[in-house]
Amino acid sequence: MKTEEFNFELDPKLIAQHPSDARSNSRLFVVHKNTGQFEHKHFYDIVDYFKEGDVLVRNNTKVIPARLFGTKEVTNAHVELLLLKQEENDIWECLCGNAKVIKEGTIINFNNGELKAKCVEVKDKGIRRMQMIYEGIFMEVLNRLGNVPLPPYIKEKLADPDRYQTVYAKVEGSAAAPTAGLHFTQEIFDKLKEKGVIITDVTLHIGLGTFKPMDTENIEDHIMHSEFYMMSKETSDILNKAKEDKRRIITVGTTSTRTLEAIYKEYGCFKECHGNTNIFIYPGYKWEAVDCIITNFHLPKSTLIMMISSFAGKELIFKAYHEAIEKQYRFFSFGDSMFITNE
C-alpha cells in the first residue's frame, strides 16, 4: 500500500490558525460509517449522538512547555529542542533543530546555564537523547524557560495558551495536545453525564509516534516511534464491563484510540497497565476495542488519516474529506471536528 494513496489537495487557507471563538462552537461533521450518510452540525450537538450506557474515553495528558531555545557551549550556535519522551535519570528523547551540531557529549545552555542539556546518544533523523542538568524541580525550571510547542503549520501567536490544553488535562508529559479534545467543555460533559454516559480517562503522552510525517513510499515500511501510555484499574473495569454488556466505547481522538487498541491487542481485554506503544493502524487492521471515534481533520499522507481510513473505510473517509473541503471546514489542530459513529 502506497503512502501517496492517502494524499489530497488542501487549500492552506483551510488550516486553522487559531481556535474557534468558543470551544464547542466549532463545526461537527458526522459520518455514519454503516450507512455512509453525512450530517453537518456544531460540536455542541455531539450530546445528541450519545445514549445511556455509552462509555466516553478521553486522553488526560497535559502539554508541557516542551520547546526550548538555547545555545551550544563554546560555539554559541543556536539550537532548538523539542522534548518528546521522558526516560529515567533526567534523560529525555528530543527532536533537535540544527541537529548536525549536536554530537555525543555536546552541551546546550538555556538561559545562561539555568538549564543544561548534554547529548548522551545520537539517533537518526534529528533525534537525540539528552541528559538534563539543573537545580531544583525540573518541571518548575521547564515552566520558566520552555515554550508551548504549537505545530509548525500554525503561524499566528496563541493569545491564550490554555486553548492548547483540554479542559480535563491532568497528567503532564505531552509534546502536543490531543486536539480532538479541545472542543469539549465542562458543560458538555455535564450534559453527557445527565444522559447516563460514563466518562473515563487514559493517558498517552503525545510524541513523534502521533505527529511524525510519513517519509516512506510504502506504508508498511514506516516505523512508528513509541509513546508512553497508562490505564488505571478503574478505567479497565469500566471498559471490560462495557464490552461484556455490548455497550459502545467512544474515544476522544486518535491517541485515546491507539491506547485502547494497543492494550486490547496485547492482552485480549482491558487491563491496568502502563508502557510504551508503537502500534501503527492502517487499512487492513482488525479493530477490537473501539466502536466510535471523535477526531479532527488530519494532514494528507499522515498516519492519522490512515487510522481513520482503516476505521471507516478509505473511500468513505476521502468522500467526507472532499465534502469538508467543499464546505470550508477548518483543518488540523485548531480546526473542526468529525464524529465517526456506528449508528
N, C-alpha and C positions, 0 to 999 in steps of 0.2 A: 504494500500500500504506500503510495507516494505522498509526501508532505504537501506537495503542490495541489493535491486534490482538495485540500482544506483552505485554499486561498480564496479571497473575494475582494472586490473593489470597494473601498470605503472613502468617501469624501472626508478629508481631515477636519472639515467644519463640524462633522458629527461627533468628534472626540470631545467629550465634556471636559471643560477646563475648570469648572467649579461645581460644587454641589447644587442641587435644586434649592429653592428658597426655603423649603421645609423638608425634612427627611422623607415624610410619607407622601409628598406631593409629586414625586417622580412618577413617570408613566409605567404601566404594567402591561406587558404583552403576555397573554395567557395562551399556552399551547396545550391543546388536548391531544396527548400523544396516541391515544387509542382510536380517535375519530379523525384526527388531522385538522380539527377546527381551530380557528384563532379567535381571540377576543382582545379588544383594546380597552384598558381600564386605567385607573390610577392605583398607586400602591396601597393606599388606604382601603381599597376594595378587596385586598387579599383575604381579609377576615371571612368574606362570603364563601370562599372556596374551601374552608375548613369545616370539619364536623366533630361532634363529640367523640372522644377516644383517640383522635389523631395525636401523634407524637411529633413535636417540632424540635429538631436538634440544631443547636447553634454552636459556633466556634467562638469561645470566650477569650481567645488570645488578645493581647493588648500590644499595640505597636509601640516600640521603644524608639527613642531618637537615634536611630541606627546609623545615620550618615555623619561621618567625621571628616573634617578637613584639617590636614596637618602638613608638616614638612619633614623631609628626610634629614637625619642628623648629618652633619659635615657639609653636604652639598646644598641643603635647603630647598631641594626640589619639591614642588607641591605634589601632595598625594591625597587622594580621597579613598576612604574605607567605607564599605557598607557591611555592617555586622550581620552575618547570616544565621549562625548557629553557635550557641554556647556549648563548650565542652568542659572537661574537668580542668581544675587548676588555672582558672582565669584565661584559658585559651579559647579563642573564637575563630570560627571559619569565616573568612571575609572575602568579599569581592572588591578588587582593588582597581581604582583608576590610576593610570600611569604605572601599571603593574611591572613594566620592564625594569624599573629602577629598584624594585623590591626583591632582593636576593635573601637567601638564608642568612640570618644574623643582622639584617638591616633593622634599624630602629627609627620609628616615626614619632615625632614630637607633636603634641597637641596642646595649645595654649601655654607655650613656653615650658613645656615639660610637666604640666599638671597631670597629664596622662601621657604615657608612652606605650607604644606597641612594637614588640620585637618579633620579627618573622622567624618562626621555628620550622616551617615547611613550605616549600614552593609546590603548588599544584597547577593543573592545567587551566587554561582559559581565564587567567586573571584571578584565580582563587589562591589565597594564602592562608595558612594557619598562623595566627598572631597571638603572642603572649602579652596580656595587658599588665602594665606596671603602673601602680597608683597608690595613694594613701587614702584610707577611709573606706567607704562603701561604694562599690563600682557603679551601681545604678544612680547614686546621687551625683557622682562625677559625670556620668553619661548624660544625665538630665541637664547639667550645666553646660556641657560642651557640644552635645550632639544636636542634630537637626532631624526634623520629620522627613523620612525617606519617600517623598512623593515620586510616583513613576515618571520616567523621563519625558513621556508624551504630554504631561501636564506642565504647561509653561507659565501659567499665572500663579502668583503667590497666594497661598491659602490664608484667608483672613482669620479664620477660626480653626486652630489645629484640632479641636475636638471633633470637627466634622470628618476627620480621617480616623476616627475611632467609632466603634459601635457603642450604643448606649449600655451594652452589657459587657464591654471589655473588662477583663479582670486579671488574667494571668500574663505578666509581662514577658516578652521574648520574641515578638514578631518583627520582621523587617518590612512587612506590608500589611495593610488592613484586609480582613475578609470582607470584601466590598459589597457582596450581596446583603450583608447585614446592616449596611449603612442606612438602608431605607426604613428600618424598624424604629418605632418609638415605644415608650413605656405604655402609652395609651393603646396601641395596637396589641401589645402583649396582654394588657388587662382585658381587652375585648375577647381575645382568643381563650384566655382562662375562663371567662364567663361562659363560653360555648362548650367548655369541657375539654379543651385542648391541653395536653400535658407538654410542658416546655422543659427541656433538659439540655445540658451543655457537655461538649467535649472540648479538648484543647488541641490545636495543631499550630505550631509556630511556623509562619509562612517564610519560606526562603526561596532558593533557586528552583526547587522542585516545582513550585507553582508558577513562577513568572519567568523562568529562563526561556528565551526564544528557541525554537527548533532550528538546528543547523545541519540536519542530515537529510539526504534526499529520500531515503526510505524511513517510514515511521518506526519500523521495528529496530532500527539502528540507534534510535535516540536513547540516551541514558539519563534517567531521572535522578536528580540529587535528592538525598534523603532529608526528611523533615521530622522533627520531634512531635509526637502525639501522646495524648493521655486520655484515658477514660476511667471514670470513677465506678465504684460498685453500684452506687445509686442509679447512675445512667444505664449501666449494663443491665440491671434488673428491670428497669422501665422498658428498655428496648426488647429484651428477651420475652417479657410478658406481652408486649405488643405483637411480636412475631407469633407467639403462641395463640393469641386471640385473633390473628389475621387483621389487625388494625394497621392503618397506614403510618409509615415512618417518612417524614418530610424533612429534608435537610435544607439549611440556610447556607447556600454557597458550595462551591466545588471542594473547599477544604474540609468542611464537615463531611461531605460525601466521600472524599478519599479516606478519611479517618474510619468511617463506618465500614466501608468496603474492605479496607486493609485488615481490620480486626476480624471481620466475619470470614474473610478468605483464609486467614491464618488459623483461626480457632473453630470455625464452623458454628459459631454463636458469638454473642457479645460478651465481653469479659473485662473485669477490672484489670487494666494493664497500662503500660507505657513503653515507649520505644521509638524507633525511627522507621519511617516507611518511605520507599521509593516506588510505590505502586504507580503504574502507568496504565490508564484506562483509555482505550480507543476502540473503534468498531471491531466487533468480534468478541469483546469481553463479556463474560457471563455475570450478569448483575444478580446479587443475592441479598443485599441489606436494605436498599433504599427504594421507596415507591414513588416519590415526587421530589422535585428539586426547584428551589428558588435560586436564581442566578442572575448575573449581569450579562451584558453583551461583550463578547470576547474578541481578542485580536485574531486576525487572519493567521492561519498556519500555527496556531498555538495548541499546546496540549489540552487547554481548557475547552476549546471548541471541539476538539476530538472527543473529549469526555462526554459532552452533552450530545454530540452526534451519535455516540455509542448508545446513550441512554434512550434517545427518542427517535433515532434513525437519521442518517446524514441527509437524506432527501428532504425530510420534513423540516429539519433544523435550517438547512440552507434556504428553503422556501420561506421560512419565518424570518430569517435574516434579510432576505431580499425585500420582504414586505416592511420590515422595520426600517430599512434604509429609505424606502419609498415614502414612508410616513414620518421620516425625520426623527426617529428615536435617537437618543443620546447614548453614545457608546463608552465602554470601559469603566474605570474605577468610580468616577462621579456620575456615570450615566444612568440610564433607566434599567428597569428590572424585567425579568422573564420568569414566569411560573410554568414549569412543565408538570402537568398533572395527569393522573391516570383516570380521571373521571370527567 
